[in-house]
């Protein structure tokens, strides 16, 4: 039996930000597909022109490609990638054997939700087009943060933020239908996706197998932070339990 893993990066990132997962899974003999989401890998303007459906199309096509080559498909995603993995699991059911979710942003902080709503539904929308990335919020490890800056866009288009909000609504409405083996991993210092997201997942999904790990000294992008190798191995060992 051949196992495959679909690995999905986050907003403004690239597949290179998931290198720790790629190394772990390829080293363990998995067939790996790490797509570059629509609108990514180019400019801020490119990203501003795509919808969450475009991001999801990238994931869905990559899943179908991987599915042709393997017997079992697992998926792992960080941030936006985690949301897209949940959407894929909702649509594909047991075509997905297990899911690893990293820094899942089902809800942003109350302050951020208010600020985004104020911009989206007022004339400010025509004035504010992008917001700068806060690199310190993303990664605690200075070396990892520097690499992330080189692999990620320096600004986030507000249109992309609005698309994530719409995707959040879509996922939350159906989250109780998720019954897959679920591994939830989160940085204790994550200020982008507050820790409450872990409880939302654990208290809403229908999965009988749910494991969660909170990583000390880590922030939002776990795949590039201090514990990146441990995070990848934790996901690998979790999936191996369902490869028999």
LOKOL-308592 format. One record per residue: x, y, z of N, C-alpha, C in turn. Coordinates in pm, whole numbers, plus 50000, padded with zeros to 5 digits. Atoms other than C-alpha are relative to their C-alpha. Last residue first. Layout:
BEGIN
(rec (X; Y; Z); (X; Y; Z); (X; Y; Z))
...
This chain:
BEGIN
(rec (49994; 50145; 49990); (49760; 49971; 50838); (49878; 49939; 49935))
(rec (49945; 50050; 50126); (49828; 50333; 50747); (50005; 49849; 49999))
(rec (50115; 50029; 50085); (49607; 50484; 51017); (50043; 49952; 49861))
(rec (50096; 50083; 49926); (49864; 50482; 51295); (49881; 49958; 49914))
(rec (49957; 50138; 50009); (50121; 50612; 51048); (49906; 49905; 50071))
(rec (50053; 50061; 50122); (49923; 50934; 51021); (50037; 49852; 49989))
(rec (50146; 50004; 49989); (49990; 51027; 51384); (49942; 49929; 49877))
(rec (50032; 50112; 49911); (50359; 50937; 51355); (49849; 49985; 50016))
(rec (49962; 50125; 50066); (50399; 51167; 51055); (49960; 49880; 50085))
(rec (50099; 50026; 50104); (50208; 51454; 51217); (50027; 49866; 49931))
(rec (50126; 50028; 49930); (50425; 51434; 51528); (49890; 49968; 49900))
(rec (49995; 50140; 49956); (50736; 51409; 51310); (49872; 49960; 50074))
(rec (50010; 50088; 50117); (50646; 51734; 51134); (49998; 49853; 50040))
(rec (50136; 49986; 50052); (50581; 51920; 51460); (49979; 49905; 49882))
(rec (50087; 50078; 49911); (50904; 51785; 51610); (49855; 50004; 49951))
(rec (49973; 50141; 50026); (51100; 51912; 51311); (49911; 49912; 50086))
(rec (50049; 50044; 50131); (50935; 52256; 51325); (50023; 49852; 49973))
(rec (50033; 50142; 49987); (50981; 52305; 51700); (49960; 49937; 49866))
(rec (49904; 50076; 49922); (51163; 52641; 51687); (49975; 49848; 49998))
(rec (49965; 49948; 49867); (50950; 52787; 51409); (50092; 49902; 50074))
(rec (49873; 49929; 50010); (50933; 52725; 51035); (50048; 50053; 50134))
(rec (49908; 50072; 50089); (50658; 52462; 51008); (50134; 50069; 49983))
(rec (49927; 50105; 49929); (50485; 52608; 51313); (50103; 49930; 49913))
(rec (49951; 50088; 50106); (50384; 52926; 51132); (50090; 49893; 50062))
(rec (50103; 50044; 50095); (50168; 53094; 51397); (50049; 49898; 49897))
(rec (50108; 49909; 50037); (50383; 53127; 51709); (49915; 49939; 49889))
(rec (50029; 49997; 50143); (50613; 52891; 51894); (49880; 50090; 49973))
(rec (49902; 49916; 50071); (50785; 52918; 52234); (49978; 50003; 49850))
(rec (49945; 49885; 49929); (50577; 52629; 52372); (50099; 50075; 49909))
(rec (49854; 49992; 50000); (50398; 52399; 52131); (50047; 50131; 50063))
(rec (49967; 49858; 49997); (50036; 52308; 52205); (50151; 50011; 50016))
(rec (49871; 49967; 49938); (49944; 51956; 52100); (50022; 50150; 49989))
(rec (49953; 49862; 50013); (49601; 51819; 52021); (50132; 50017; 50073))
(rec (49883; 49975; 49916); (49464; 51474; 51950); (50045; 50144; 49978))
(rec (49951; 49862; 50004); (49116; 51397; 51824); (50118; 50010; 50094))
(rec (49856; 49993; 49972); (48994; 51047; 51739); (50046; 50144; 49979))
(rec (49981; 50079; 49878); (48616; 51010; 51765); (50147; 49998; 50041))
(rec (49895; 50101; 50001); (48572; 51293; 51518); (50008; 49926; 50133))
(rec (50060; 50127; 49957); (48238; 51474; 51525); (50103; 49888; 50009))
(rec (49992; 50112; 50094); (48393; 51821; 51512); (49938; 49874; 50059))
(rec (50098; 49994; 50109); (48262; 52105; 51729); (50004; 49879; 49908))
(rec (50137; 50001; 49950); (48424; 52097; 52074); (49894; 49991; 49890))
(rec (50023; 50117; 49914); (48773; 51996; 51964); (49853; 49988; 50042))
(rec (49988; 50125; 50075); (48777; 52244; 51675); (49961; 49880; 50085))
(rec (50109; 50001; 50098); (48646; 52538; 51872); (50002; 49870; 49922))
(rec (50122; 50042; 49932); (48880; 52447; 52157); (49881; 49997; 49905))
(rec (49983; 50142; 49964); (49185; 52464; 51932); (49873; 49948; 50065))
(rec (50031; 50081; 50118); (49061; 52790; 51780); (50016; 49850; 50027))
(rec (50140; 50041; 49993); (49057; 52948; 52126); (49961; 49912; 49882))
(rec (50011; 50137; 49950); (49436; 52946; 52102); (49855; 49952; 50012))
(rec (49995; 50017; 49854); (49425; 53263; 51892); (49974; 49855; 50042))
(rec (50114; 50089; 49975); (49494; 53238; 51517); (50001; 49969; 50149))
(rec (50075; 49991; 50124); (49720; 53533; 51438); (49873; 49917; 50010))
(rec (50087; 49883; 49989); (49847; 53578; 51795); (49918; 50021; 49872))
(rec (50064; 49962; 50127); (50002; 53231; 51822); (49903; 50115; 50023))
(rec (49991; 49855; 50016); (50218; 53225; 52136); (49936; 50049; 49870))
(rec (50055; 49937; 49881); (50117; 52874; 52242); (49997; 50151; 49987))
(rec (49897; 49933; 49922); (50175; 52753; 51887); (49938; 50071; 50119))
(rec (50012; 49855; 49991); (49907; 52514; 51766); (50117; 50055; 50081))
(rec (49874; 49948; 49945); (49876; 52154; 51657); (49996; 50153; 49993))
(rec (50002; 49854; 49993); (49545; 51972; 51606); (50129; 50048; 50066))
(rec (49888; 49954; 49918); (49561; 51611; 51490); (50003; 50152; 49993))
(rec (49960; 49860; 50006); (49228; 51478; 51363); (50114; 50028; 50097))
(rec (49894; 49987; 49900); (49112; 51130; 51273); (50066; 50137; 49986))
(rec (49871; 50062; 50029); (48819; 51208; 51043); (50090; 50000; 50124))
(rec (49989; 50117; 49911); (48464; 51283; 51159); (50133; 49927; 49982))
(rec (49866; 50059; 50007); (48413; 51635; 51020); (50008; 49885; 50099))
(rec (50004; 50118; 50088); (48038; 51697; 50991); (50136; 49933; 49986))
(rec (50049; 50114; 49922); (48035; 51931; 51293); (49991; 49872; 49917))
(rec (49892; 50061; 49924); (48252; 52172; 51094); (49956; 49876; 50078))
(rec (50002; 50145; 50024); (47978; 52241; 50840); (50100; 49924; 50086))
(rec (50137; 50046; 50019); (47878; 52602; 50918); (49992; 49848; 49987))
(rec (50066; 50006; 49870); (48224; 52674; 51059); (49858; 49945; 49988))
(rec (49951; 50115; 49924); (48385; 52585; 50726); (49925; 49985; 50132))
(rec (50036; 50123; 50071); (48174; 52822; 50515); (50041; 49876; 50082))
(rec (50146; 50015; 49983); (48202; 53107; 50763); (49955; 49868; 49939))
(rec (50026; 50035; 49860); (48579; 53063; 50776); (49852; 49973; 50023))
(rec (49969; 50142; 49987); (48593; 53063; 50395); (49977; 49952; 50143))
(rec (50108; 50074; 50065); (48415; 53398; 50385); (50021; 49850; 50010))
(rec (50119; 49986; 49915); (48659; 53542; 50640); (49883; 49921; 49941))
(rec (49982; 50091; 49888); (48949; 53402; 50436); (49880; 50006; 50095))
(rec (50026; 50135; 50051); (48814; 53577; 50126); (50018; 49896; 50111))
(rec (50146; 50014; 50013); (48794; 53907; 50315); (49964; 49859; 49952))
(rec (50051; 50012; 49863); (49159; 53866; 50416); (49849; 49980; 49997))
(rec (49968; 50137; 49957); (49251; 53802; 50052); (49950; 49976; 50142))
(rec (50093; 50089; 50068); (49070; 54120; 49948); (50022; 49855; 50042))
(rec (50122; 50008; 49919); (49269; 54301; 50215); (49895; 49912; 49934))
(rec (50111; 49925; 50060); (49585; 54212; 50026); (49874; 49987; 50086))
(rec (50118; 50084; 50019); (49852; 54090; 50269); (49890; 50084; 49936))
(rec (50130; 49941; 49966); (50192; 54252; 50245); (49889; 49900; 49976))
(rec (49983; 49905; 49890); (50557; 54139; 50249); (49868; 50065; 50045))
(rec (50024; 49863; 50044); (50488; 53825; 50042); (50006; 50096; 50118))
(rec (50136; 49953; 49985); (50646; 53509; 50176); (49986; 50143; 49950))
(rec (50089; 50095; 50069); (50955; 53297; 50113); (49855; 50048; 49995))
(rec (49951; 50022; 50136); (51226; 53553; 50199); (49905; 49915; 49917))
(rec (50006; 49872; 50070); (51039; 53678; 50505); (50042; 49985; 49854))
(rec (50141; 49979; 50035); (50991; 53317; 50610); (49982; 50131; 49924))
(rec (50030; 50083; 50116); (51366; 53259; 50596); (49856; 50022; 49953))
(rec (49928; 49944; 50113); (51424; 53553; 50830); (49971; 49921; 49872))
(rec (50071; 49878; 50041); (51152; 53432; 51064); (50066; 50063; 49879))
(rec (50117; 50040; 50077); (51305; 53085; 51078); (49923; 50120; 49948))
(rec (49949; 50060; 50124); (51639; 53229; 51184); (49883; 49958; 49910))
(rec (49947; 49898; 50091); (51474; 53462; 51438); (50049; 49944; 49867))
(rec (49860; 50029; 50029); (51266; 53178; 51591); (50055; 50102; 49901))
(rec (49917; 49956; 49888); (50939; 53327; 51719); (50149; 49985; 49971))
(rec (49898; 50097; 49958); (50747; 53306; 51390); (50085; 50058; 50113))
(rec (49998; 50126; 50074); (50433; 53468; 51249); (50091; 49896; 50062))
(rec (50117; 50079; 49966); (50351; 53745; 51493); (50008; 49860; 49940))
(rec (49986; 50047; 49862); (50705; 53878; 51467); (49880; 49917; 50045))
(rec (49916; 50121; 49997); (50675; 53891; 51088); (50014; 49944; 50141))
(rec (49932; 49987; 49871); (50385; 54136; 51104); (50081; 49872; 50020))
(rec (49984; 50122; 49919); (50294; 54144; 50737); (50071; 50035; 50131))
(rec (49866; 50059; 49992); (50191; 54485; 50607); (50001; 49874; 50084))
(rec (49945; 49978; 49866); (49825; 54549; 50523); (50137; 49932; 50008))
(rec (49909; 50102; 49947); (49694; 54597; 50173); (50036; 50033; 50144))
(rec (49994; 50116; 50090); (49417; 54783; 49987); (50083; 49885; 50055))
(rec (49902; 50096; 49948); (49308; 55052; 50230); (49996; 49873; 49916))
(rec (49875; 49931; 49966); (49135; 55339; 50048); (50110; 49902; 50042))
(rec (49945; 49944; 50123); (48840; 55187; 49864); (50136; 50066; 50024))
(rec (49964; 50109; 50091); (48759; 54959; 50158); (50065; 50052; 49873))
(rec (49858; 50031; 49980); (48770; 55260; 50391); (50048; 49891; 49904))
(rec (49918; 49946; 50109); (48435; 55359; 50237); (50150; 49974; 50015))
(rec (49998; 49853; 49998); (48270; 55125; 50491); (50084; 50049; 49881))
(rec (50135; 49950; 50017); (48166; 54759; 50501); (49990; 50152; 50011))
(rec (50073; 50067; 50108); (48499; 54586; 50447); (49866; 50067; 49970))
(rec (49942; 49967; 50130); (48704; 54832; 50652); (49913; 49945; 49887))
(rec (50008; 49854; 50019); (48485; 54825; 50961); (50054; 50040; 49863))
(rec (50138; 49966; 50035); (48439; 54447; 50928); (49986; 50150; 49973))
(rec (50023; 50046; 50137); (48815; 54392; 50922); (49859; 50037; 49954))
(rec (49925; 49914; 50092); (48864; 54608; 51231); (49975; 49961; 49855))
(rec (50065; 49868; 50003); (48587; 54432; 51424); (50068; 50091; 49898))
(rec (50129; 50017; 50069); (48719; 54087; 51336); (49928; 50133; 49986))
(rec (49975; 50010; 50144); (49072; 54195; 51428); (49871; 49984; 49922))
(rec (49954; 49870; 50049); (48962; 54316; 51771); (50022; 49996; 49850))
(rec (50115; 49910; 50007); (48760; 53999; 51835); (50041; 50135; 49942))
(rec (50032; 49934; 49873); (49064; 53783; 51754); (49882; 50095; 49980))
(rec (49895; 49906; 49963); (49048; 53572; 51439); (49961; 50063; 50134))
(rec (50041; 49866; 49958); (48821; 53271; 51413); (50124; 50083; 50031))
(rec (50146; 50001; 50015); (48862; 52943; 51229); (49941; 50133; 50042))
(rec (50065; 49872; 49968); (49232; 53029; 51194); (49849; 49998; 49974))
(rec (50125; 49986; 50076); (49392; 52681; 51220); (49926; 50129; 50038))
(rec (50037; 49858; 49992); (49749; 52714; 51347); (49872; 50032; 49926))
(rec (49902; 49917; 49931); (49844; 52369; 51220); (49954; 50145; 50000))
(rec (50033; 49858; 50011); (49585; 52107; 51128); (50096; 50082; 50085))
(rec (49919; 49926; 49903); (49686; 51747; 51062); (49979; 50149; 49975))
(rec (49971; 49858; 50024); (49415; 51545; 50888); (50087; 50053; 50113))
(rec (49965; 49930; 49877); (49354; 51171; 50848); (50045; 50142; 49967))
(rec (49989; 50094; 49889); (49229; 50918; 50595); (50033; 50065; 50133))
(rec (49893; 49948; 49914); (49098; 51160; 50331); (50005; 49913; 50125))
(rec (49887; 49996; 50092); (48892; 50981; 50066); (50123; 50059; 50068))
(rec (49893; 50092; 49963); (48682; 50915; 50371); (50103; 49978; 49890))
(rec (50033; 50102; 49902); (48476; 51227; 50308); (50120; 49912; 50031))
(rec (49951; 50132; 50042); (48584; 51406; 49992); (49972; 49889; 50100))
(rec (50045; 50038; 50135); (48385; 51727; 50026); (50036; 49858; 49962))
(rec (50146; 49991; 50005); (48411; 51781; 50402); (49948; 49950; 49865))
(rec (50053; 50115; 49925); (48769; 51657; 50398); (49848; 49999; 50000))
(rec (49978; 50119; 50081); (48858; 51906; 50125); (49943; 49877; 50069))
(rec (50097; 49995; 50111); (48702; 52191; 50320); (50013; 49877; 49912))
(rec (50131; 50029; 49943); (48899; 52089; 50630); (49893; 50001; 49891))
(rec (50003; 50144; 49971); (49220; 52077; 50429); (49865; 49959; 50058))
(rec (50022; 50067; 50129); (49143; 52425; 50293); (49999; 49848; 50016))
(rec (50139; 49979; 50039); (49105; 52562; 50645); (49968; 49925; 49871))
(rec (50080; 50083; 49911); (49437; 52407; 50744); (49852; 50012; 49967))
(rec (49991; 50139; 50045); (49607; 52554; 50437); (49920; 49906; 50087))
(rec (50094; 50016; 50111); (49482; 52899; 50538); (50000; 49857; 49949))
(rec (50076; 49876; 50014); (49678; 52848; 50863); (49892; 49986; 49892))
(rec (49975; 49896; 49900); (49899; 52542; 50810); (49919; 50124; 49967))
(rec (49999; 49862; 50045); (49786; 52230; 50629); (50026; 50096; 50114))
(rec (49950; 49914; 49894); (49828; 51856; 50647); (50005; 50143; 49948))
(rec (49972; 49860; 50033); (49648; 51596; 50440); (50041; 50078; 50124))
(rec (50008; 49921; 49878); (49639; 51218; 50429); (50023; 50146; 49961))
(rec (49961; 49859; 50000); (49567; 51015; 50117); (49977; 50060; 50138))
(rec (50059; 49923; 49891); (49565; 50636; 50099); (50053; 50142; 49996))
(rec (50116; 50074; 49947); (49621; 50404; 49804); (49928; 50076; 50110))
(rec (49983; 50062; 49869); (49851; 50631; 49604); (49873; 49927; 50041))
(rec (49869; 50065; 49985); (49911; 50754; 49248); (50017; 49924; 50131))
(rec (49977; 50095; 50108); (49562; 50849; 49130); (50127; 49917; 50023))
(rec (50085; 50117; 49979); (49482; 51009; 49466); (50021; 49893; 49893))
(rec (49937; 50087; 49902); (49775; 51245; 49430); (49923; 49870; 50015))
(rec (49875; 50048; 50060); (49635; 51399; 49112); (50068; 49900; 50092))
(rec (50039; 50097; 50103); (49285; 51425; 49261); (50123; 49940; 49932))
(rec (50052; 50121; 49935); (49428; 51590; 49573); (49966; 49893; 49896))
(rec (49883; 50069; 49947); (49631; 51838; 49369); (49960; 49870; 50069))
(rec (49929; 50058; 50115); (49320; 51932; 49172); (50121; 49921; 50047))
(rec (50082; 50110; 50052); (49123; 51983; 49493); (50068; 49931; 49884))
(rec (49991; 50114; 49908); (49397; 52190; 49654); (49925; 49879; 49944))
(rec (49862; 50048; 50001); (49433; 52426; 49359); (50013; 49874; 50085))
(rec (49983; 50073; 50126); (49055; 52452; 49327); (50142; 49943; 49989))
(rec (50052; 50136; 49981); (49044; 52547; 49694); (50012; 49917; 49874))
(rec (49906; 50073; 49914); (49269; 52844; 49641); (49955; 49854; 50014))
(rec (49880; 50023; 50081); (49052; 52956; 49348); (50105; 49923; 50080))
(rec (50031; 50111; 50091); (48737; 52909; 49558); (50119; 49967; 49910))
(rec (49973; 50123; 49926); (48897; 53127; 49824); (49968; 49878; 49914))
(rec (50100; 50027; 49897); (48906; 53401; 49565); (50037; 49874; 50077))
(rec (50056; 50134; 49993); (49187; 53544; 49353); (49903; 49987; 50116))
(rec (50097; 50027; 50106); (49273; 53895; 49238); (49932; 49864; 50010))
(rec (50122; 49922; 49977); (49449; 54027; 49550); (49889; 49965; 49902))
(rec (50076; 50062; 49892); (49706; 53746; 49530); (49867; 50072; 50023))
(rec (50049; 50130; 50045); (49831; 53862; 49192); (49908; 49938; 50105))
(rec (50111; 49974; 50092); (49856; 54220; 49320); (49939; 49869; 49948))
(rec (50114; 49968; 49914); (50071; 54106; 49612); (49877; 50024; 49913))
(rec (50004; 49869; 49935); (50305; 53954; 49354); (49879; 50014; 50092))
(rec (49981; 49884; 50087); (50398; 53602; 49245); (50000; 50128; 50081))
(rec (49878; 50019; 50078); (50433; 53267; 49421); (50029; 50114; 49906))
(rec (49877; 49998; 49922); (50073; 53280; 49536); (50121; 49976; 49909))
(rec (49967; 49864; 49961); (49763; 53377; 49339); (50128; 50014; 50079))
(rec (50031; 49898; 50101); (49635; 53018; 49329); (50031; 50140; 50054))
(rec (50138; 49956; 50010); (49797; 52800; 49594); (49984; 50112; 49897))
(rec (49994; 49855; 49977); (50137; 52648; 49526); (49859; 50054; 49975))
(rec (50032; 49903; 50105); (50088; 52275; 49560); (50024; 50144; 50042))
(rec (50005; 49872; 49929); (50273; 52042; 49799); (49972; 50111; 49898))
(rec (50039; 49894; 50093); (50217; 51685; 49681); (49984; 50127; 50081))
(rec (50038; 49869; 49948); (50402; 51410; 49865); (49961; 50094; 49886))
(rec (50007; 49917; 50119); (50432; 51037; 49800); (49940; 50133; 50043))
(rec (50128; 49950; 50051); (50522; 50896; 50138); (50019; 50067; 49864))
(rec (50050; 50076; 50113); (50838; 50694; 50194); (49864; 50042; 49946))
(rec (50071; 50117; 49949); (50928; 50811; 50543); (49934; 49920; 49889))
(rec (49905; 50090; 49934); (51194; 51048; 50411); (49936; 49873; 50052))
(rec (49926; 50064; 50109); (50935; 51198; 50176); (50099; 49900; 50059))
(rec (50088; 50096; 50068); (50714; 51259; 50477); (50068; 49931; 49883))
(rec (50043; 50109; 49911); (50974; 51418; 50704); (49921; 49895; 49924))
(rec (49886; 50084; 49966); (51144; 51626; 50434); (49956; 49877; 50081))
(rec (49958; 50072; 50121); (50817; 51760; 50294); (50114; 49904; 50031))
(rec (50096; 50109; 50022); (50695; 51846; 50641); (50038; 49918; 49877))
(rec (49979; 50095; 49890); (51006; 52050; 50722); (49905; 49881; 49987))
(rec (49886; 50089; 50026); (50988; 52211; 50376); (50021; 49897; 50111))
(rec (50039; 50129; 49946); (50640; 52356; 50431); (50112; 49897; 49986))
(rec (50021; 49981; 49856); (50748; 52719; 50388); (49959; 49869; 50068))
(rec (49872; 50006; 49929); (50892; 52617; 50050); (49984; 50017; 50150))
(rec (49971; 50137; 49956); (50539; 52545; 49925); (50130; 49988; 50079))
(rec (49969; 50083; 50116); (50482; 52922; 49923); (50022; 49857; 50050))
(rec (49883; 50088; 50000); (50343; 53175; 50168); (50021; 49928; 49868))
(rec (49880; 49926; 50041); (50111; 53476; 50133); (50125; 49914; 49994))
(rec (50018; 49877; 50077); (49829; 53279; 50304); (50131; 50077; 49989))
(rec (50091; 49896; 49953); (49933; 52937; 50430); (49995; 50122; 49910))
(rec (49942; 49883; 49933); (50086; 52622; 50284); (49894; 50104; 50035))
(rec (50051; 49873; 50050); (49915; 52292; 50203); (50052; 50118; 50082))
(rec (49948; 49902; 49904); (50069; 51945; 50228); (49970; 50140; 49947))
(rec (50020; 49869; 50060); (49887; 51657; 50056); (50034; 50104; 50106))
(rec (50034; 49888; 49913); (50030; 51333; 50189); (49991; 50129; 49919))
(rec (49969; 49868; 50051); (50040; 51000; 50010); (49958; 50108; 50097))
(rec (50063; 49888; 49931); (50055; 50642; 50124); (50046; 50132; 49939))
(rec (49924; 49877; 50012); (50128; 50342; 49902); (49922; 50114; 50066))
(rec (50084; 49880; 50000); (50000; 50000; 50000); (50088; 50126; 50000))
